[in-house]
Every structure is written in C-alpha cells, then in structure tokens.
Amino acid sequence: MSDPSKAVRVVPAPSSRLPADEPRVVDPATADAGDAGPALIGSRIPATHSRPAVVEVVVDGWRFELEVEDDARARLRERATRDPGHTAAGGPLEIRAIIPGRVVSVAVAAEDAIEVGQPLLILEAMKMQNELRSPRAGRITRVAASAGQTVEIGDLLVVVE
C-alpha cells in the first residue's frame, strides 16, 4: 500500500489551464505513464514552501506546464487562503508596483467607478507588458502614475476606495 503522506497534487499551470481542469492527487510510487502524464512525478520535485513547483512536459510536440505540490501542503495552503472572490469591502486599497518598469498607459482617472477585473494600467517590465486589473469594485480616488513614468518596486500607482 502506498503512503498517502507522499502524494502530490498536479494541476496545469495558469498558462496551460483550461476552465474545466481539476487538480489530480497522484502517488509517485504507483504513477504510471497512463496516469495523465504523472510518470514525470517519479523525478524529484523541488520542495518549495510558498509555491508549487512548475514542471514542463512535452507530449507529441505540445508543451504543458504543470504545478506539482505536496498534497498535504496544498490542502493546508487552501485552508489558509482566503476565498479569491472575497476582498475587503471598505477602506482605501493602494495598488503598488510589484516590479520595476515603465507605465505604458493608464486606463482610469480619479473619480472613475470601476468593477472587479477592470484594467487600471499597463506596466512594461523586461520588454513584457503587464496589465494591472482592479481586485475589487469601487471608485478611483487617486492615480499616482502617468504614462511614460518609470516606477520602482513599491511605488504607488492607483488608490481604489
């Protein structure tokens, strides 16, 4: 019998994930090639404390990224993580730069009403454009960044109330 404490959870990474994809719990000791690809689990998966390991798999020329994480750790992380749809409803929310870069465009202005997921601005870093979206509905009280401005980690971009 296999040891359930050694089981790992495998789910496609966001870049490969489809809406219907569900995580699979696999025991590396008993996984075979027909088990949705987790024969790759037989290799050592790096232990990470904050995030699942990302493993790249190529099947018939198609590239997939899978997140592999110890199942017990994944269950603990899920219990400790707030529901993604749940955000604080009151008080100002400061949206800050998490990477240094240049503001390409700003899609909102002060006093604009916004919805969850609405684009706020585009930040270019390392020649990649990253669209920042609103984590909650509300009203823009301050836009601290402008197009063409260079920002550093932690710089204030937008305040949502």
Sequence and secondary structure as in RCSB ss.txt:
>XXXX:A:sequence
MSDPSKAVRVVPAPSSRLPADEPRVVDPATADAGDAGPALIGSRIPATHSRPAVVEVVVDGWRFELEVEDDARAR
LRERATRDPGHTAAGGPLEIRAIIPGRVVSVAVAAEDAIEVGQPLLILEAMKMQNELRSPRAGRITRVAASAGQT
VEIGDLLVVVE
>XXXX:A:secstr
   GGG EEEEE TTT  TT   EEE TTT  TTTTSGGGGGS     SSS EEEEEEETTEEEEEEEEEHHHHH
HHHHHS  TT    SS EEEE SS EEEEEE   TT EE TT EEEEEEETTEEEEEE SS EEEEEE   TT E
E TT EEEEE 
